[in-house]
Amino acid sequence: MKKIFSILSVAVLALTGCAQHSSHEVKILAHRGNASTGSEFTTDENTLDALRRAQALDFAGIEFDVHITADNQLVIHHDNKIAPGLSCQGSTFDEIRAHRLPFGHQIPTLREWLVEAKKTPHIKQLLEIKSHKAEGREAELIAMSLDIIRELDMVDQMYMLSFKTETLDEVLRQEPNMRVVYNSSSLHKSLPPAEVKARGYHAASYNVNVILNHTEWIDEFHSYGIETFLWMVNTPYLYNLAKEWGFTWATTDFYDAITAEE
């Protein structure tokens, strides 16, 4: 464990010491909505309450997670498992809707979320397509999501993201105008900028540990016109680093905490 921290510390020092960019304004992405006050969670993430709180603070973007239920409804929740015997992908919508999250909120549908999100069209919405074990379910989720997005005329407000290239390729097959984000936390398997560009992806969202070991990628992404997301940015230090290095977006759970020094 000490060795891991040592390696990470060296990487951070190297990144800071060789910085070439002046500080710029980085867009803040509310991770699963804004569910925190200070450094504590004070509402349920991925709920309409968390969405509205992020809208009230005028975030540049809001990220949320979508699953397809056993009876083909689209619901917003991070993990597939909700509670013992209850899951997004294995339970029915009525079963899921009857559940209350720790702060008392219901799990929303994608339509409910997007109807609310449309009220603030300048705030981008980032829909993460959650992994599904059953073959073909992610393609169904994409098609159903796009139907609602098109119906509400929200393609220009949306991004769709995934950890899986085949899922992003399916998004672009179904809707070539959709902006897609490649998400990765893999130190050794993350796609380099040239491959992200070749696949036609619009943005790359990498865990801080990936970027600390591939600092040269930041400028290369930007030279291709590819947006960059850094996650998770939950401390003022990482927020300042994101600004210093010119990331397009900083993804955070704790907006109050990272901006306290501004």
N, C-alpha and C positions, 0 to 999 in steps of 0.2 A: 504493500500500500504506500509506504514512504517513497519507494522508487517511482510509482505512478505520479504522486504529487510533485516529486522533483522534476520529472520530465515535463509535466504540465507547466510548472513554474518557469523552467528554462524557455519553453515555447512562448509563454506570455511575454517574458522579458525580450526575447528575440523579436517578437511581433511589435512590441512597443518601441524597441530601440531602433528598428529600421523603418519606422513609419515615414511615408513619403507624402501623405495627403494632409491638407489643412482641414480643420474641423468643418463639417457642413451639417445642414439640417437633415436628420434622418427621420423617415416616416415611422410612426409607432403603430404596430399591429397588436390589437387586443386579443390575446390568446384565449379562445373559448368565451369571448365577451369580456367585460370587465367585472370580475367577481370578487375583487379585493378592495380593501381600504387600508392604506399604509402597507404593511407587510403581512396582513392577515386576510384570509378569505371571509367575506361577510355576506355572500349570497351563493347560490348554486351556479356553477359554470355551465355554459351551453344552454342557458335558459333565456326566455324573453326578458326577464329582469336584468340579466347580465348584458344582453344586447342593448337594452334601453339605457343602461348606465354608461355603456361605451358610446352610444350616440350622444348622450348628454355632455360627455367630455370631448366630443368631436374628434375621436380617433381618426387617423387616416384610413385604417382598415380594421376589419374584425374577422377573426378566423373561427370556424365551427366545424363539427364533425357529423357526417351523415351515414346512417345505416338503413338497410331495407329490412322490414319486419317479416315474420313468417307469413303474414297475409298481405304482403306487398304494399306497405305504407312506408313513407320516408320519415325517419325520426332523427333527432339531433341529440347525440350523447357521445362521450369520448370512448369509453370501453364498451365492448360488446356486452359484457356482464354488467347488469344493473344491480341485482341483489340475488341472494340464494334462490335458485329456481326461476329467475327472471333474466332474460337477455334480449338485446335489441333484435338480433337476427333469428332467435329461436322462439320468441313469444309473439303473441298477437298484439295488435295495436291497442285493443281494449284492455288487455292485461297490463301493458306498459303504461297506458294513460291513467290507470287506477293507482299507480305507484306515486309516492311523494318522495322527493329528494330531501337531503338533510335540512335545508332551509325552507322546506314546504312547497317547493315549486313542482309543477308537472314537467315532464319531458315534452318539448314542443315538436311539432311537425315542421318539415322543410317549408311548406307553404306558409304556415304561421310566421316563421322566421323571416321569409323573404317579403311578405306583405308589410311587416314592420320595417325591414331594412330599406325598402323602396321609399320610405318617408324621408330618408337622408341619402339621396342619390350620389352625393359627392364622397360618401364613405364606401370604400371598396369592401366587397364581401368575398372571403376566401373559403370555399367549400372543400373540406378534406373528404375524399372518398375513402371510407374505411375498408380495410381488407375483409373479404368474405371467403370462407372456405369453399362454399358450393360453387361449382363452375357456372359461369355466366351471370352470377348475381351482380357483380360490379358493373357489367355492361347494362343490365337492367336498371340499376341505380342511376347510372349516367343518363340513360335515355329518359327515365322518369323525371330526373332533376332538370334536364334540359327542356323538357316539355313545360315545366312550371316557369323556368327562367325565361323562355321565349314568350310564354303567355303574358308574363308580367313586364315584358320588354326590358329585361335587366342584363342582357349579355354584356353590355359595355361596363356594367358595375361589378362584374363577377371575375373571379379567378377560380380554377379548380386545381387542387393539388393532391399528390399521392406519393408514396414511397416507391411505387412500382411503375416502371417505364411502360409496361404493357397496358396499364390502366390509363396513363396519360395519352398513349398512342390511340387508345379507343376513344377518349374524349375528343381528340383532334379529328378522328375519322368521322365522328358523329356531328361535331360542330367545329369546323376549321377556324372560326373567328373567336373561339374561346381562348383566353389566356390561361396557360397551364404552368404549374410550378412543380419542379422536381424537388422532392424533400428527401434528405438523407442525414443519418447520424453515423454512417459507417466510415471509419477512418480509412479503410483500404479498398472499399468498393464504390465510393462516391464517384459519380461521373465527372470528368474534367470538363472545363469550359467548352473546348472544341466539340466534344460529343453532345453536350447539352444543346449547343447551337445546331449541330448537324441533325438532331432529332426534332428541331423546330420548337423547342420549349422556350417560353418567354421569361422564366425566372428560375433561380435555384435557391433553395432554402436549406442551409446547412447548420448543423449543430456546431457550437463554438469549438469543440475539439477537432472537428474536421478542418476548419479554417485555420486554426492555430498551426496545423501541420501542412497547410497548403496556402500560405500567405500570397504566393505568386498568382493564385487564381483570381484574386479580387479584381485587379486591373484588367486581366484577360476577359473576365465576364463583362465588365463595363465596356471594353473595346468592342465587344460583339453586340452591345445594346441590350444585354441580359440583366434584368433586375436581380438584386441579391438580398436575401433575407438572412439575418443572424438570429439563432435561437439557442438556449433561452437567455434572454437579456433581463436578468432579475436583480442586477446590482448596478449602482451608479457607475462603477468602474467599467463594466462591460458596455453600458450605454455610451459612455464617453469613447470607448474603443471603437464602437460601431460608427460613431460620428467621425472619429479621427481617420478611420480607414475608408470612409466613403460608402458604407453600405446603404442600399436604397431603403431598407426596412430593418427595424429592430422589433422582434417578437417578444412580448413580455406578459407575465402574469401579474406583475406588481407595478403598475404605472406610477402610483404615488411614491413608491420607494426609489425608483430609478431616476425620477425627475426632481427629487427633493433638493438637490444642490443647485438647480437652475434658478 
